[in-house]
């Protein structure tokens, strides 16, 4: 094959992938509109008792304020907050004690969970907390999640009885936006959450007729469904416990619902190494859980394929037009999902960073194919078939 033939082939391939990427952007825009339209319906009057479970290890920026947001709920039902630590000398204990003193009217309990049941320490703690929860609905979210005052109302309303013959909702999850802290890497991650990852969630929901997984920002689960799939202990060696919990609840015959509430997570002020480690951990976890879906991410990089097509074609008029159209659709998707769906005020000021964020994301996506090793909390693991093993 001649060099000219190779060059023509590269030009054709990048053009085709750019066009496919624009198709993805358009489909995701439609999915965002479908989600927004569905949120116009009223909330069901359903407010069962719920136990909020938080597995803690160390402290996060703004953690106390995140906890306070859970104590300021406008909720008609009863709820309690359970905080689990592996040892009572954990720095997070002081924050929980301060919360208890500030909100004496709230049912707030601190539990010591010393057993290490598997490689996933968070799930080990949750498994030990499960039996202590008083209510038949359990809600798990991360320690840095900040919520609005109607959070429980909107999440728990999704469990309301459905039409006769419809499967019960077993798990409710929620979209989230990231609050960046200082560094460029932190901004790029927050931008990716708002303009890329959540768009993919909405599109998969539309294409698959619902979700088949959960998001760690919110995992509200019916106790009956949790026990049917083996409880939290069944996930003790899984890294993507949020994904796996939703998948197993769906396999048990329940629906997984996406609430209209959007929560906020704190994105650390990463250096580039911490950012890369975190992104590769997520990417390799997705590749392990959904290999076909991970390969399909090739179509989400439409803007970068259009840019490469400009290079491959020698900046032909057609390629420049393709790049301009791709950029228009990409920025439109970023604004629709980031601001329209998530209400993320960071998106518009940082919109100019989207091409840089997409270039970095494409490089990390390629790197995600290069092994199964991840770094989690300073330790190296290998992820295989959803399970973690120490390296």
C-alpha positions in Angstrom: 0.0 0.0 0.0 1.4 3.4 -1.0 1.9 6.3 1.3 -0.8 8.2 -0.7 -3.3 5.4 -0.2 -2.6 5.4 3.6 -3.1 9.1 3.8 -6.4 8.9 1.8 -7.5 6.1 4.1 -6.7 8.1 7.3 -8.5 11.2 5.8 -11.6 9.1 5.0 -11.6 7.3 8.4 -11.3 10.6 10.4 -14.0 12.2 8.3 -16.4 9.2 8.9 -15.7 9.3 12.7 -16.2 13.0 12.8 -19.6 12.6 11.1 -20.5 9.8 13.5 -19.4 12.0 16.4 -21.8 14.7 15.2 -24.6 12.1 15.1 -23.7 11.3 18.8 -23.9 15.0 19.7 -27.3 15.3 18.1 -28.6 12.2 19.8 -27.4 13.3 23.2 -29.1 16.7 22.6 -32.4 14.9 22.0 -31.8 12.7 25.1 -31.3 15.8 27.2 -34.6 17.3 25.8 -36.5 14.1 26.5 -35.2 14.1 30.1 -36.1 17.7 30.7 -39.6 17.2 29.3 -40.1 14.2 31.6 -39.3 16.4 34.6 -42.4 18.6 34.0 -44.6 16.0 35.5 -45.6 16.4 39.2 -44.0 14.5 42.0 -45.9 11.6 43.5 -46.9 12.0 47.2 -44.7 9.2 48.5 -42.4 9.8 51.5 -41.4 6.6 53.2 -38.9 6.4 56.0 -35.3 6.3 54.7 -31.9 5.6 56.2 -29.0 7.6 54.6 -25.8 5.7 54.8 -22.4 7.3 54.4 -19.1 5.4 54.5 -16.3 7.7 55.7 -12.5 7.6 55.5 -10.7 10.8 56.2 -12.1 14.3 55.4 -12.9 16.1 52.2 -13.0 19.8 51.4 -16.4 21.1 52.4 -17.5 17.8 53.9 -19.3 19.4 56.9 -21.3 21.7 54.7 -22.2 18.7 52.5 -23.5 16.9 55.6 -25.4 19.9 56.7 -27.3 19.9 53.4 -28.7 16.4 54.3 -29.9 17.7 57.7 -31.9 20.6 56.0 -34.3 18.5 54.1 -37.9 19.5 53.5 -39.2 16.0 53.7 -42.6 14.7 54.9 -41.3 11.3 56.0 -38.9 10.2 58.6 -35.2 9.9 57.9 -32.0 9.2 59.7 -28.3 9.6 58.9 -25.8 6.8 59.6 -22.1 7.5 59.3 -19.7 4.5 59.3 -15.9 4.5 60.0 -13.5 1.7 60.2 -12.0 3.1 63.5 -13.1 5.8 65.9 -9.7 7.6 65.5 -10.6 8.5 61.9 -10.5 12.3 61.3 -14.0 12.2 60.0 -15.4 11.3 63.4 -14.8 14.9 64.6 -16.9 16.2 61.7 -19.8 13.9 62.6 -19.6 14.9 66.2 -19.9 18.5 65.2 -22.9 17.7 63.0 -24.6 15.9 65.9 -24.1 19.0 68.1 -25.4 21.4 65.5 -28.5 19.3 64.6 -29.7 17.6 67.8 -33.2 17.3 66.4 -31.9 14.9 63.7 -31.4 11.2 64.1 -27.6 11.0 63.4 -25.6 7.9 64.4 -21.9 7.1 64.2 -21.1 3.5 63.7 -17.7 1.8 64.1 -17.3 -0.9 61.3 -13.9 -2.5 62.0 -14.2 -5.6 59.7 -12.5 -5.6 56.3 -14.8 -7.9 54.4 -13.2 -7.4 51.0 -10.9 -5.2 48.9 -13.5 -2.4 48.6 -13.3 -0.7 52.0 -16.3 1.5 51.4 -18.6 -1.5 50.7 -17.2 -3.3 53.7 -18.4 -0.4 55.9 -21.8 -0.3 54.1 -22.3 -4.0 54.6 -21.8 -3.6 58.4 -24.1 -0.6 58.5 -27.0 -2.3 56.6 -28.3 -4.2 59.6 -28.3 -1.1 61.8 -30.5 1.0 59.4 -34.1 1.3 60.8 -35.9 1.9 57.5 -36.9 -0.1 54.5 -35.3 2.3 52.1 -31.6 2.9 52.2 -29.8 5.8 50.5 -26.1 5.8 49.9 -24.0 8.7 48.6 -20.5 9.9 48.9 -19.2 12.1 51.7 -18.6 15.1 49.4 -22.1 15.2 48.0 -24.1 18.4 48.6 -27.9 18.3 48.0 -30.8 20.7 47.8 -33.6 20.9 50.4 -36.0 18.8 48.3 -33.5 16.1 47.6 -35.2 13.3 49.6 -38.6 14.4 48.4 -37.6 14.1 44.7 -35.6 10.9 45.0 -38.0 9.0 47.1 -41.0 10.0 45.0 -39.6 7.8 42.3 -40.4 4.7 44.4 -44.2 5.5 44.3 -46.3 2.6 43.1 -46.4 2.4 39.3 -49.2 1.3 37.0 -50.6 -2.2 37.5 -48.3 -4.7 35.8 -45.2 -2.5 35.8 -42.1 -3.6 37.6 -41.4 -1.9 40.9 -38.6 0.6 41.2 -35.8 -1.0 43.1 -33.2 1.7 42.9 -33.1 5.4 42.2 -30.0 7.3 41.1 -29.3 10.9 40.2 -27.2 13.1 37.9 -24.5 15.3 39.4 -22.3 18.2 38.6 -18.7 18.7 39.9 -17.5 21.7 41.8 -13.9 22.4 40.9 -11.1 23.6 43.2 -8.4 25.8 41.8 -6.3 23.8 39.4 -6.8 23.4 35.6 -7.0 19.6 36.0 -9.8 20.0 38.5 -11.6 22.3 36.1 -11.2 19.9 33.2 -12.7 17.0 35.3 -15.7 19.1 36.4 -16.2 20.2 32.8 -16.1 16.6 31.6 -18.6 15.5 34.2 -21.0 18.3 33.1 -20.6 18.2 29.4 -19.6 14.6 28.5 -20.3 12.0 31.1 -23.8 13.1 32.1 -24.7 13.5 28.4 -23.7 9.8 28.0 -25.9 8.8 30.9 -28.9 10.6 29.4 -28.3 9.0 26.0 -27.9 5.5 27.3 -31.2 6.0 29.3 -33.0 7.0 26.1 -31.5 4.2 23.9 -31.9 1.4 26.4 -35.4 2.5 27.6 -34.1 3.2 31.1 -30.9 2.7 33.2 -29.3 -0.6 34.0 -26.7 0.8 36.5 -26.4 3.3 39.3 -24.3 6.5 39.9 -22.4 6.9 43.1 -23.9 10.4 43.6 -27.1 8.7 44.8 -28.0 5.1 45.3 -31.4 4.9 46.9 -32.5 1.3 47.2 -35.5 -0.6 48.4 -34.3 -3.0 51.1 -36.2 -5.9 49.6 -34.3 -5.4 46.3 -31.0 -5.1 48.1 -31.5 -8.3 50.0 -32.7 -10.1 46.9 -29.4 -9.4 45.1 -27.3 -10.4 48.1 -26.9 -7.2 50.1 -23.9 -4.8 50.1 -21.6 -7.7 51.0 -22.0 -9.2 47.5 -20.1 -6.1 46.2 -17.2 -6.3 48.6 -14.6 -7.0 46.0 -16.0 -4.7 43.2 -14.5 -1.3 42.4 -17.6 0.0 40.5 -20.0 -0.8 43.3 -22.4 1.9 42.2 -22.6 0.4 38.6 -22.8 -3.1 40.0 -25.5 -2.4 42.5 -27.8 -0.9 39.8 -27.0 -3.8 37.4 -27.9 -6.4 40.0 -31.1 -4.7 41.0 -32.1 -4.5 37.4 -31.2 -8.2 36.9 -33.4 -9.0 39.9 -36.4 -7.7 38.0 -36.7 -4.1 39.3 -36.6 -0.8 37.5 -33.7 1.6 38.0 -35.1 5.2 37.9 -33.3 8.5 37.3 -34.5 11.2 39.7 -35.0 14.8 38.5 -32.8 16.1 41.3 -29.2 17.1 40.5 -26.6 16.9 43.3 -23.1 18.4 43.5 -19.8 16.6 44.1 -16.5 18.2 45.1 -13.7 17.7 42.6 -10.3 17.8 44.4 -7.6 20.4 43.4 -5.8 17.7 41.4 -2.3 17.9 40.0 -1.9 16.2 36.6 -0.8 12.9 38.1 -3.8 12.6 40.4 -6.1 13.7 37.6 -4.7 11.0 35.3 -4.9 8.3 38.0 -8.6 9.2 38.7 -9.6 9.3 35.1 -7.9 6.0 34.2 -9.5 4.3 37.2 -12.9 5.4 35.9 -12.1 4.5 32.3 -10.7 1.1 33.0 -13.6 0.3 35.3 -16.0 1.2 32.5 -14.0 -0.9 30.0 -14.1 -3.9 32.4 -17.8 -3.5 33.1 -19.0 -2.6 29.6 -16.3 -3.5 27.0 -18.6 -2.9 24.0 -19.7 0.4 25.5 -16.2 1.5 26.1 -15.2 0.8 22.6 -18.3 2.7 21.5 -16.8 5.8 23.2 -14.9 6.2 20.0 -17.9 8.1 18.6 -18.0 10.5 21.5 -14.7 12.1 20.4 -16.2 13.7 17.3 -14.6 17.1 17.8 -11.1 15.5 18.0 -11.8 13.4 14.9 -12.8 16.5 13.1 -9.6 18.2 14.1 -7.5 15.3 13.0 -9.4 15.3 9.7 -8.3 18.9 9.1 -4.6 17.8 9.6 -5.1 14.6 7.5 -6.7 16.5 4.6 -4.2 19.4 4.6 -6.9 21.8 5.9 -9.2 21.3 2.9 -12.4 23.4 2.8 -14.6 20.4 3.5 -12.6 19.5 6.6 -12.6 23.0 8.0 -16.4 23.1 7.5 -16.7 19.7 9.2 -14.6 21.0 12.2 -16.8 24.1 12.5 -20.0 22.2 12.5 -18.6 19.6 15.0 -17.5 22.4 17.3 -21.0 24.1 17.1 -22.7 20.8 18.0 -20.2 20.0 20.8 -20.6 23.4 22.4 -24.4 23.2 22.0 -24.4 19.9 23.8 -22.2 21.3 26.6 -24.6 24.2 27.2 -27.7 22.1 26.9 -26.6 19.4 29.4 -24.2 21.4 31.6 -26.5 24.5 32.1 -29.9 23.3 31.0 -30.0 20.0 32.7 -27.5 20.2 35.5 -27.6 23.9 36.3 -23.8 24.1 36.4 -22.8 27.7 36.5 -19.2 26.9 35.8 -19.9 25.6 32.3 -20.4 28.9 30.4 -17.2 30.7 31.8 -15.2 27.6 31.0 -16.7 26.8 27.6 -13.5 27.7 25.8 -11.8 24.8 27.6 -14.0 22.2 26.0 -11.6 21.5 23.1 -8.6 21.1 25.5 -10.7 18.9 27.7 -11.8 16.7 24.8 -8.2 16.3 23.5 -7.0 15.2 27.0 -10.0 12.9 27.3 -9.3 11.2 23.9 -5.7 10.5 25.0 -6.8 9.0 28.3 -9.4 6.9 26.5 -6.7 5.4 24.3 -4.5 4.9 27.4 -7.4 3.1 29.0 -6.9 0.2 26.6 -3.3 -0.2 27.8 -3.8 -2.3 30.9 -6.1 -3.2 33.8 -4.1 -1.6 36.6 -5.6 1.3 38.6 -4.5 3.5 41.5 -7.1 3.9 44.2 -6.4 5.8 47.5 -2.7 5.5 46.9 -2.7 1.7 46.3 -2.4 -0.2 43.1 -5.0 -2.8 42.1 -5.9 -4.8 39.0 -9.5 -4.8 38.0 -10.8 -7.9 36.2 -14.5 -8.9 35.7 -15.4 -6.2 38.1 -13.3 -7.4 40.9 -10.2 -5.9 42.5 -7.0 -7.7 43.4 -4.0 -6.0 45.0 -1.0 -5.6 42.8 
